[in-house]
Amino acid sequence: MLGLDLIPNWRRGAAVLRTPIRALPHELDEYERGDFTRTRLLAWSVALWAASVSLFRPVEAVFFGIALFIIIYRLPASLRLVLSALRSPIAILMLVMLAITGLATIASPEPATWRDVLPKRLFLAPLLVLPVLPRWRLVLGGLAAGAVLQAIYSAIALELAGAFPAGDPPIPLDTANGASTTLVAGVVVGVSMALFVRASKSAVFLSAMAALCIFIVQTQSTMRAAVVGSIAGAAAVLACVSRRARVAGAALILIGAGVAAVGATRGGGMERTYESLNQFSSNRLEMWRLTAIAVADQPVFGHGRNEWRAEIDRARDTAAGGPAGSELIWTDRRVGYSHNTPLDVLYESGVVGLAALVAAFWMVVRRLWSVRGIEPLFPCLAGLLTAAIVVAQFDFVFQRAIPGALLMISCALAVAPSICRAMPSARAMSAR
């Protein structure tokens, strides 16, 4: 009881591990059959963790701990799942990137590099989602519920902030690191449910209104990248509807790009345009430029996780003629990355690490495309991955906890349809 019988059962667990490890669908089916009650409790714990991941950290940590306890309680069966999943090329490539980043971090001349060898805790999200892949509807529902709760909280916080313009608001707007990015999942899931879930008209209407309200609340925050990611994710979902929707979406993107290009080139030369775009992007262009210059020092295996701040500080003397406002890059000591995932991975892990990440993500996209007939999972995951790609151009999803967790959950769920097809008993589980 309460996990105290783990020690007497160590011999039985060792016997379980000695048997040959099979393919992941068979291991998942065995995991489900071995202890159906605890697997169902684990699925609900993961769903509640996903619902609270963007809210208060203590609440999220509690459900994270419950899910982790259940996984450890069934340690032999959980290890079989992990070992089976580690055989996949996607997992191998991700481990290669993590290993290269860790070695580069250890080799960094900065002090106390051992603290940053491993990524943040929420990067372990796939370990929670892996045992409950057949119950992907519940996990996505948890993400959507969390986005609705976050939108309600943000609306209240914004209203109170307007009532106290001179002082600090009674409650903070962002309750967790990257909380506004979680709203991207709510928009994408809401649009997917409104378009593809065969339900009553009231359910479709509520899904569409929830997505609209979440997006409106999101636009009131300072996270422009998340707003653009929501638009891109919703556009990807709409592209799954029909060919006309894809053509119309492509036309709108081309028109928007043309208008943006005309607006950027009016009123001055390239230097004036760079200054205005850099100011609008909160100095991101200048950080990208300085990071791209710093990549040349160690382009193959990278600099590691904790050297970016020192590298940018060393470049301060040579960047004296930067655009207006770029001094904030050095005064704001909280900034520890360039806010561009491909560029940050290139800086931390080098060309080898970035190549491993790109290859892994390409395999996820191919696996997802192979199950494009499954609705609403395929449109929803296509929207989530598209939004993640867009957000990754303006943020470092592997450094900030919440966006990284969203990306990892999306990648893990992308494997779920093919697994569910191969599992003998997973068709019933996926509907729960």
N, C-alpha and C positions, 0 to 999 in steps of 0.2 A: 504494500500500500504506500502511496505517496512516493513511489520510486525506490523504497527501501529494499525491495526484493530484487534489485538489479544485481547485487553481489552474489546471492545464492544461485542466480541463473547464468553466471558467467560461462560455465561449461557449455550450456545449451546454446548461448550466443556464439561461442567459438565454433561449435559444430555447424551453426548456420553459415558462418563466414567461410568454412572450409568447402562448402559445396560450390560447384562452378557458377560463376556469375553470368546470367543470361542477358539478353537485350533489355533495354529500358522498359518497353511495354510489358514484358512478362514480369519484370521485377515490380513494376507499379501494380500490376494485377495481384501479385502475391502479397504486396504490402497492404492492399485493400482487403484482401480476403483474410490476412493474418489477424487483423484487429480492426474490424469495421467501425466499432464505437469510437476508438481513439483517433482513427483516421478522419471520421466525421468531425470530432471535436477539434482536431488540428485544422481542418478546412475552415471551420467557423472562426477559429483563432486567427488564421491568416487573413480572412476576409475583414475581421474587425481591426486587425493591425493595419491593413490597407486603408480602412476607413478613417483611422486616427493618425495616419502617418504625417499628415499635414497640420494636425492640431497640436495639442499640448504634448510635449515630449514625455512626461511621466506616463500618460495614458498609452501612448505608442509603445513605450518601453515595457509596460506591463504585458500587453498582448504579444510583443516580440518574445518576452521571456517565457510566456505560457507555451507558445508554439515551439520555441527552442527546447523547452523541458520535455514536451511530448516527443520530439524527434530524438532527444537523448535517451528518453525512457525506452524507446524502441531502437536502441543503438545498433544492434547487429543488422536489422532489416534496413535501417536508415543508411548505414554504411554501404550496404549492397546497392542501394539506389544511387548513392553518390559515386561509387566506383563504376557502376554501369554508365552513369551520365558522363563521367570523365573520359570515357572511351570515345565520345563523339568528337569530331573535328572542331566543332564550335568551342567546346569547353577546352580543348587542348590549345587552341589559338589564344583564347582569353587568358589561360594560365601562362602561356609564353609571354604575353604582354605584361602581366603582373610580375613575373619573374624578372624580366628585363628591367622593369621600373624599380623593383626592389634592389637589384644589384647595383643599378645606377645610383640609387639613393644611398646605399652603404658606401659606395666609392666617392660620394660627394665630400668636399673638404669642409662643409658646414658642420658645426657641433651638434651632438645628440641626433644623428641621422637615424638611429635605430627606432626612434619613436614613429617615424613615417614610413617604415618598411612595408607595413600592411595598410590596405585602404581602410576607409571608415566602415563602421559597423553595418550600416544599411547597404553596403555593397554586397553583403551576404544574403540579400533578399531572395536570390534564386534557390538557396538552400531551404528556405521556408516554403517557396512556391512549388518546388520540385515534387514533393510527395503528394500534392493535391492537384496536379495538372489535369486529371480527368474532371475536376470540378471547377473548370475555368470560368463558368458563368458566375459562380459565387465570388471568385476573386475579382472579376471585373465589376460585379455589383458592389463589392466593398470599395473599390476605387471611386465609383460614381457616387456612392453615399458619402464618402469622405469629401468629395468635391462640393456636394450640396451643403454639408455642414460647414465647410470652410467658407463658402460663399455667404451663408447666413452670418457667420462670425465676422467676416470682413465687412459686410454691409453695416452691422451694428458698430464695428470699430470706426468705420468712416463717418457714420452719423455722429458718434460721440466726439470724434476728432474735430468735426465742424462746429460742434457746440463749445469746444474749448480751444479756440484758435491761439490764445496767448500762452497757454501752458501745455504740459504734457497730457496726452489723452489718457483716460482712465484705464484702458486696456490697449496693449500693443496691436498693431495691424498685422504683422507677421508673427505667428506663433511658433514657427519652426523655420529652419534654414531652407529657403527655396519653396516656401509654402504656396506662393502664387502659381508656381509651375504645376502643382497638383491639380489646379483647376483646368488645365489642359485636358486631363483625362476625363473630367466631367463633361466638358463640351463635346469631345469626340464620342464618348459612350452615349451621351444624350442624343446626338444626331444619329448615331447608328441605330439606337433603339427606335427612334421616331420613323426611320426609313425602312428598317428591315425586320423588326419584330412584329410578328403577326399577332396582334393583340387588339383590344377594344380601342375605339376612337379616343376615349378619354385617356387611356394609357399613352397613346401616341402623342396627344396634345400635351400631356403633362411632361413627357420626355423632351419635346421640342421647347416648351416654355422653360424647363429647368436648364437646358443648354443655353438658351438665350439669356436667362437671368445670370447664370454663372459667367457668361462672357461679358455682360454689362458690368458686373462687379469687378471682373478681372481688368477691364479697361481703366478702372479708377486707381489701380495700383501703379507702381513705378516700374514694373517688370514688362518692358516693351517686348522683349524676346518671347515671353510667354503668350502675349496677345497675338503676335505674329504666328507662333506655333499653333495656337488654337485655330486661327484662320486656315493655316496650311493643313492641319489635321482634318478640319471639317470639309475642306476642298477635296482631300483624298477620299473621304467617305462618299461625298457626292459623286466623285469620279467613278465609283463602283456601281452607280445606278444604271447609267446608260451611256451610249456613245455620244449622244447629243450633250449630256452633262460634261463629258470630258472635253469636247470641242469648245463648249462655252467657257469652261474653266480655263482652258489654255488661252482663249482669246482675252479673257479678263486679265490674266497674268501678263500677257504681252502688252495690253493697253496700260496696265498699272506700271510696268517697267518703263514703257515709253514716257509716260507722264513724269515719273520720278527722274528719269534721265534728263528730260527737258528742264524740270525745275532745278536740278542740281547744277546745270551748266549755265543758267541765267544769272546775271548780276555779278560776274567776276570771273577771274581766271581759275586755274586749277588750285592755286594756293588758297584762294578764298573758299573754294568748294571744299577742300580738305578740312579747313578750319571749322566750317559750319557742320559738316558731317561728323567730325570728331566731337564737337560739342554736343550734337544731338545724340550721339552714341555713348555719351558719358566717358569720353576719352578712350574708347575701345580701339579706334583706328591707330592712335599713338601707341597703345600697349601692343597691338599686333605688329606694328612696325619695329618696335624695340625687341620684341620676342623673336621675330623672324631674323633679325641681325644676330641675336644671341644663339640661335640654333646652330650657326656655322661653327661654333667652338667645338661641339661634340655631336656631330650629325648622325652618327651610326647608332649608338646606344643611349644617347640622351644624358641629361644632367641629374636626373632623379627628382624626387618630389619636393625637396625643401630648399632649392637653390634659386628659384625664380626671383624671390624678393631681393636677395643679395645681388643677383645679376643686374636687375633693373636699377638698384641703387648705384652700382658701379658705372652704369651708363648715364648717370645724371649729368656729369660734367659735359659729356659730348652732346647731350640733348638740350642744351641751354636755349637753343633757338626754336624750340617746339611751339606748337600752336597755342593759342590763348586757352588757359584753363588746364593745361597738361600738368601743371605743378601738383594737382590733386593726386596724380599717380604716386608721388612720393610722400605726400602728407597723410594720405589715408593708408595706414599700415595694415588694415584688414585685407587689402587686396593682395592675394598671393598667387594669381594666375592671370592669363591674358584674356579670359572670357571667350575663348574659341577652342572647342574640343580638339579638332584636328591639329591645330597649331600647338596647343598645350601638350597633347600626347607626343607630338614630334619633338617638343622641347624636353619632356621628361623621359621618354622612352626611345627617342631616336627614330630613324627610318625603319628599323627592324620592328620595333613595337607598334608603330603606326601601321605597317603592312600587315601585321598579325591582327590588329583590330579591324581594319578594313576587310580583310578576308573573312573574319568571323561574322561581321555584319552582313557581308554579301551572301554568306551561306544561310543566314537567318532569312534574308529577303527571298532567296530561292526556295527555301522550305515553305515559307508563307505563300508564295505564288503557286506552289504545287497543290495547295488546298484552297484555292480561291473560290471553290464552289460552296464552301460552308458559310452560311449566314446565321447570325450577324457577326460571327467571330472574325472572318476575313476583313470586312470593311472596317471594323473597330480596330483591329491590330494594324491594318494598313494606315489608318489615321493616326494611331499612337506612334508608330515608327516614323511616319512622315513628320509629325510634330516634333518628335525627339531629334530628328536630323536638323530641323530648322532651329530649334532651341540650342542645339549643340554648336551652331555657328556664332552664338552670342554668349555662351556660358560654358563652363567646364563641368560636364555632367558627371565625370568620375571624381571630381573634387567636392562638389556640393552634394549633400546626402540625398535630398528628395528627388531631384532630376535623375540622378544616377539610379536610384531605386526604381523609378518609373521605367527607365530604359531597360533595366535588367528584368523587370517583371514582364515587359512587352516581349523581350527576347525569349524568355522562358515560355511564355504562353504561345509564342509562334511555333513551338515544337508540339504543342498539345494536340492539334487536330490529327496529325499522323499517328501519334501515340494512341489516341482514343480509337482510331480505326483498327489498330492492331490488337488492342486489349480485348479479351473475351467478354469482360463484364463492364467495360467502361462506358458503353452507350447509355446505360441507365444512369450511371454516375454523372455524366456530363450534363444531364438535364436538371440536376439538383442544385 
